[in-house]
Amino acid sequence: MLSYELLKRGKSVVVVDDGNPSGSSRVAAGFINPVTGKRHVTSWRFDTFIHTALEVYEALEKETGLEIIRKISLIQFHTGREEREVFTNRMKGNPWLSDIDADVWDVFFNFHFGAGSAAPCYIIHPHFLNVWRNKLSFSGMLREQQFNWDECEINSDGVHWNDIQANAVICCDGSASFRNPYFQHLPFSLNKGQVLHVRIPGLPNDCAYHHRYKLIPLQNELFWVGASFEWNYPDLNIISEFRLGVETYLRDFLKLPSETIAHIAGERPSSIDYRPFVGRHPNVAQVAILNGMGTKGYLQAPFFAIQLAEYLCEGSTLSPEVDIQRFARLLTKFGNP
């Protein structure tokens, strides 16, 4: 997103990316939901973010020739009476939520406490990242390697890395920013997520479904199923117990056969205050960041990529809720790297 916005403003860009399969954007379903959490509250600034996201994704559709964004509904199957009551109460003041005739879903699912709907939701095409990556590669703007900070020299003239001289280096590196020398003291709240890709022949793919897990259509008969939220984990390896547990759940919940195609895991770069990290390092202006969006990356990235591009290129201001100057004391406390 940021490379797209900088290129639109006439800047030259090189993206350094090693194609990490555990990167959160690759593992994520690309699902955009207007409500969030068990209490079904409206996502922070959803109206603003979705307006920008639709404009940007539709513009990228014209540029890439790929259908990137698709509107769907989320069918919320209640897991108990209390959850059903919470949903019913939230419907009264939330335009995104509605009751539905749950009987039409009885042919596909086993459920006992009714269902509601959240709409409109959106899905980003699973090949979108690869399409943009290929475009960058074809134009010579992609370096498929790891970025080593020991090879990066920063001075008053800008940034020098290998054969590249630039005005700035911008960290859009997900959980890796938690470990880089400039932003390791930001209050990240990393967590691990595991998901399955499951083939479910006969299940309509014009909706997403949520019961204990989300079932989100990827393409044809393939669904993304998950995800776990794990806060204490030694590594990002997949755990067989998760797969077995989800497969058991699907046999109970679904009235259709299912087949696991893939089991993957990733690390979410969430922040402790649930707000992204955007802006320049308070001590080193040549180093900036666009990160920390957690599960809301596909919704929020278009808006904040525009905001950061305008800030870097035109000197405009950043939203104070996301500007990393809110953590300036924390970032400067430990000195420069």
PyMOL commands that set and color helices and strands:
alter all, ss='L'
color gray80, all
select helices_A, chain A and resi 2-8+24-27+46-64+81-91+102-105+128-138+149-151+174-179+240-253+294-314+324-333
alter helices_A, ss='H'
color red, helices_A
select strands_A, chain A and resi 15-16+31-32+35-36+41-42+69-77+97-99+115-124+142-143+152-155+158-161+164-166+169-171+191-199+207-210+214-219+222-226+259-268+277-280+287-291
alter strands_A, ss='S'
color yellow, strands_A
deselect
rebuild
show_as cartoon
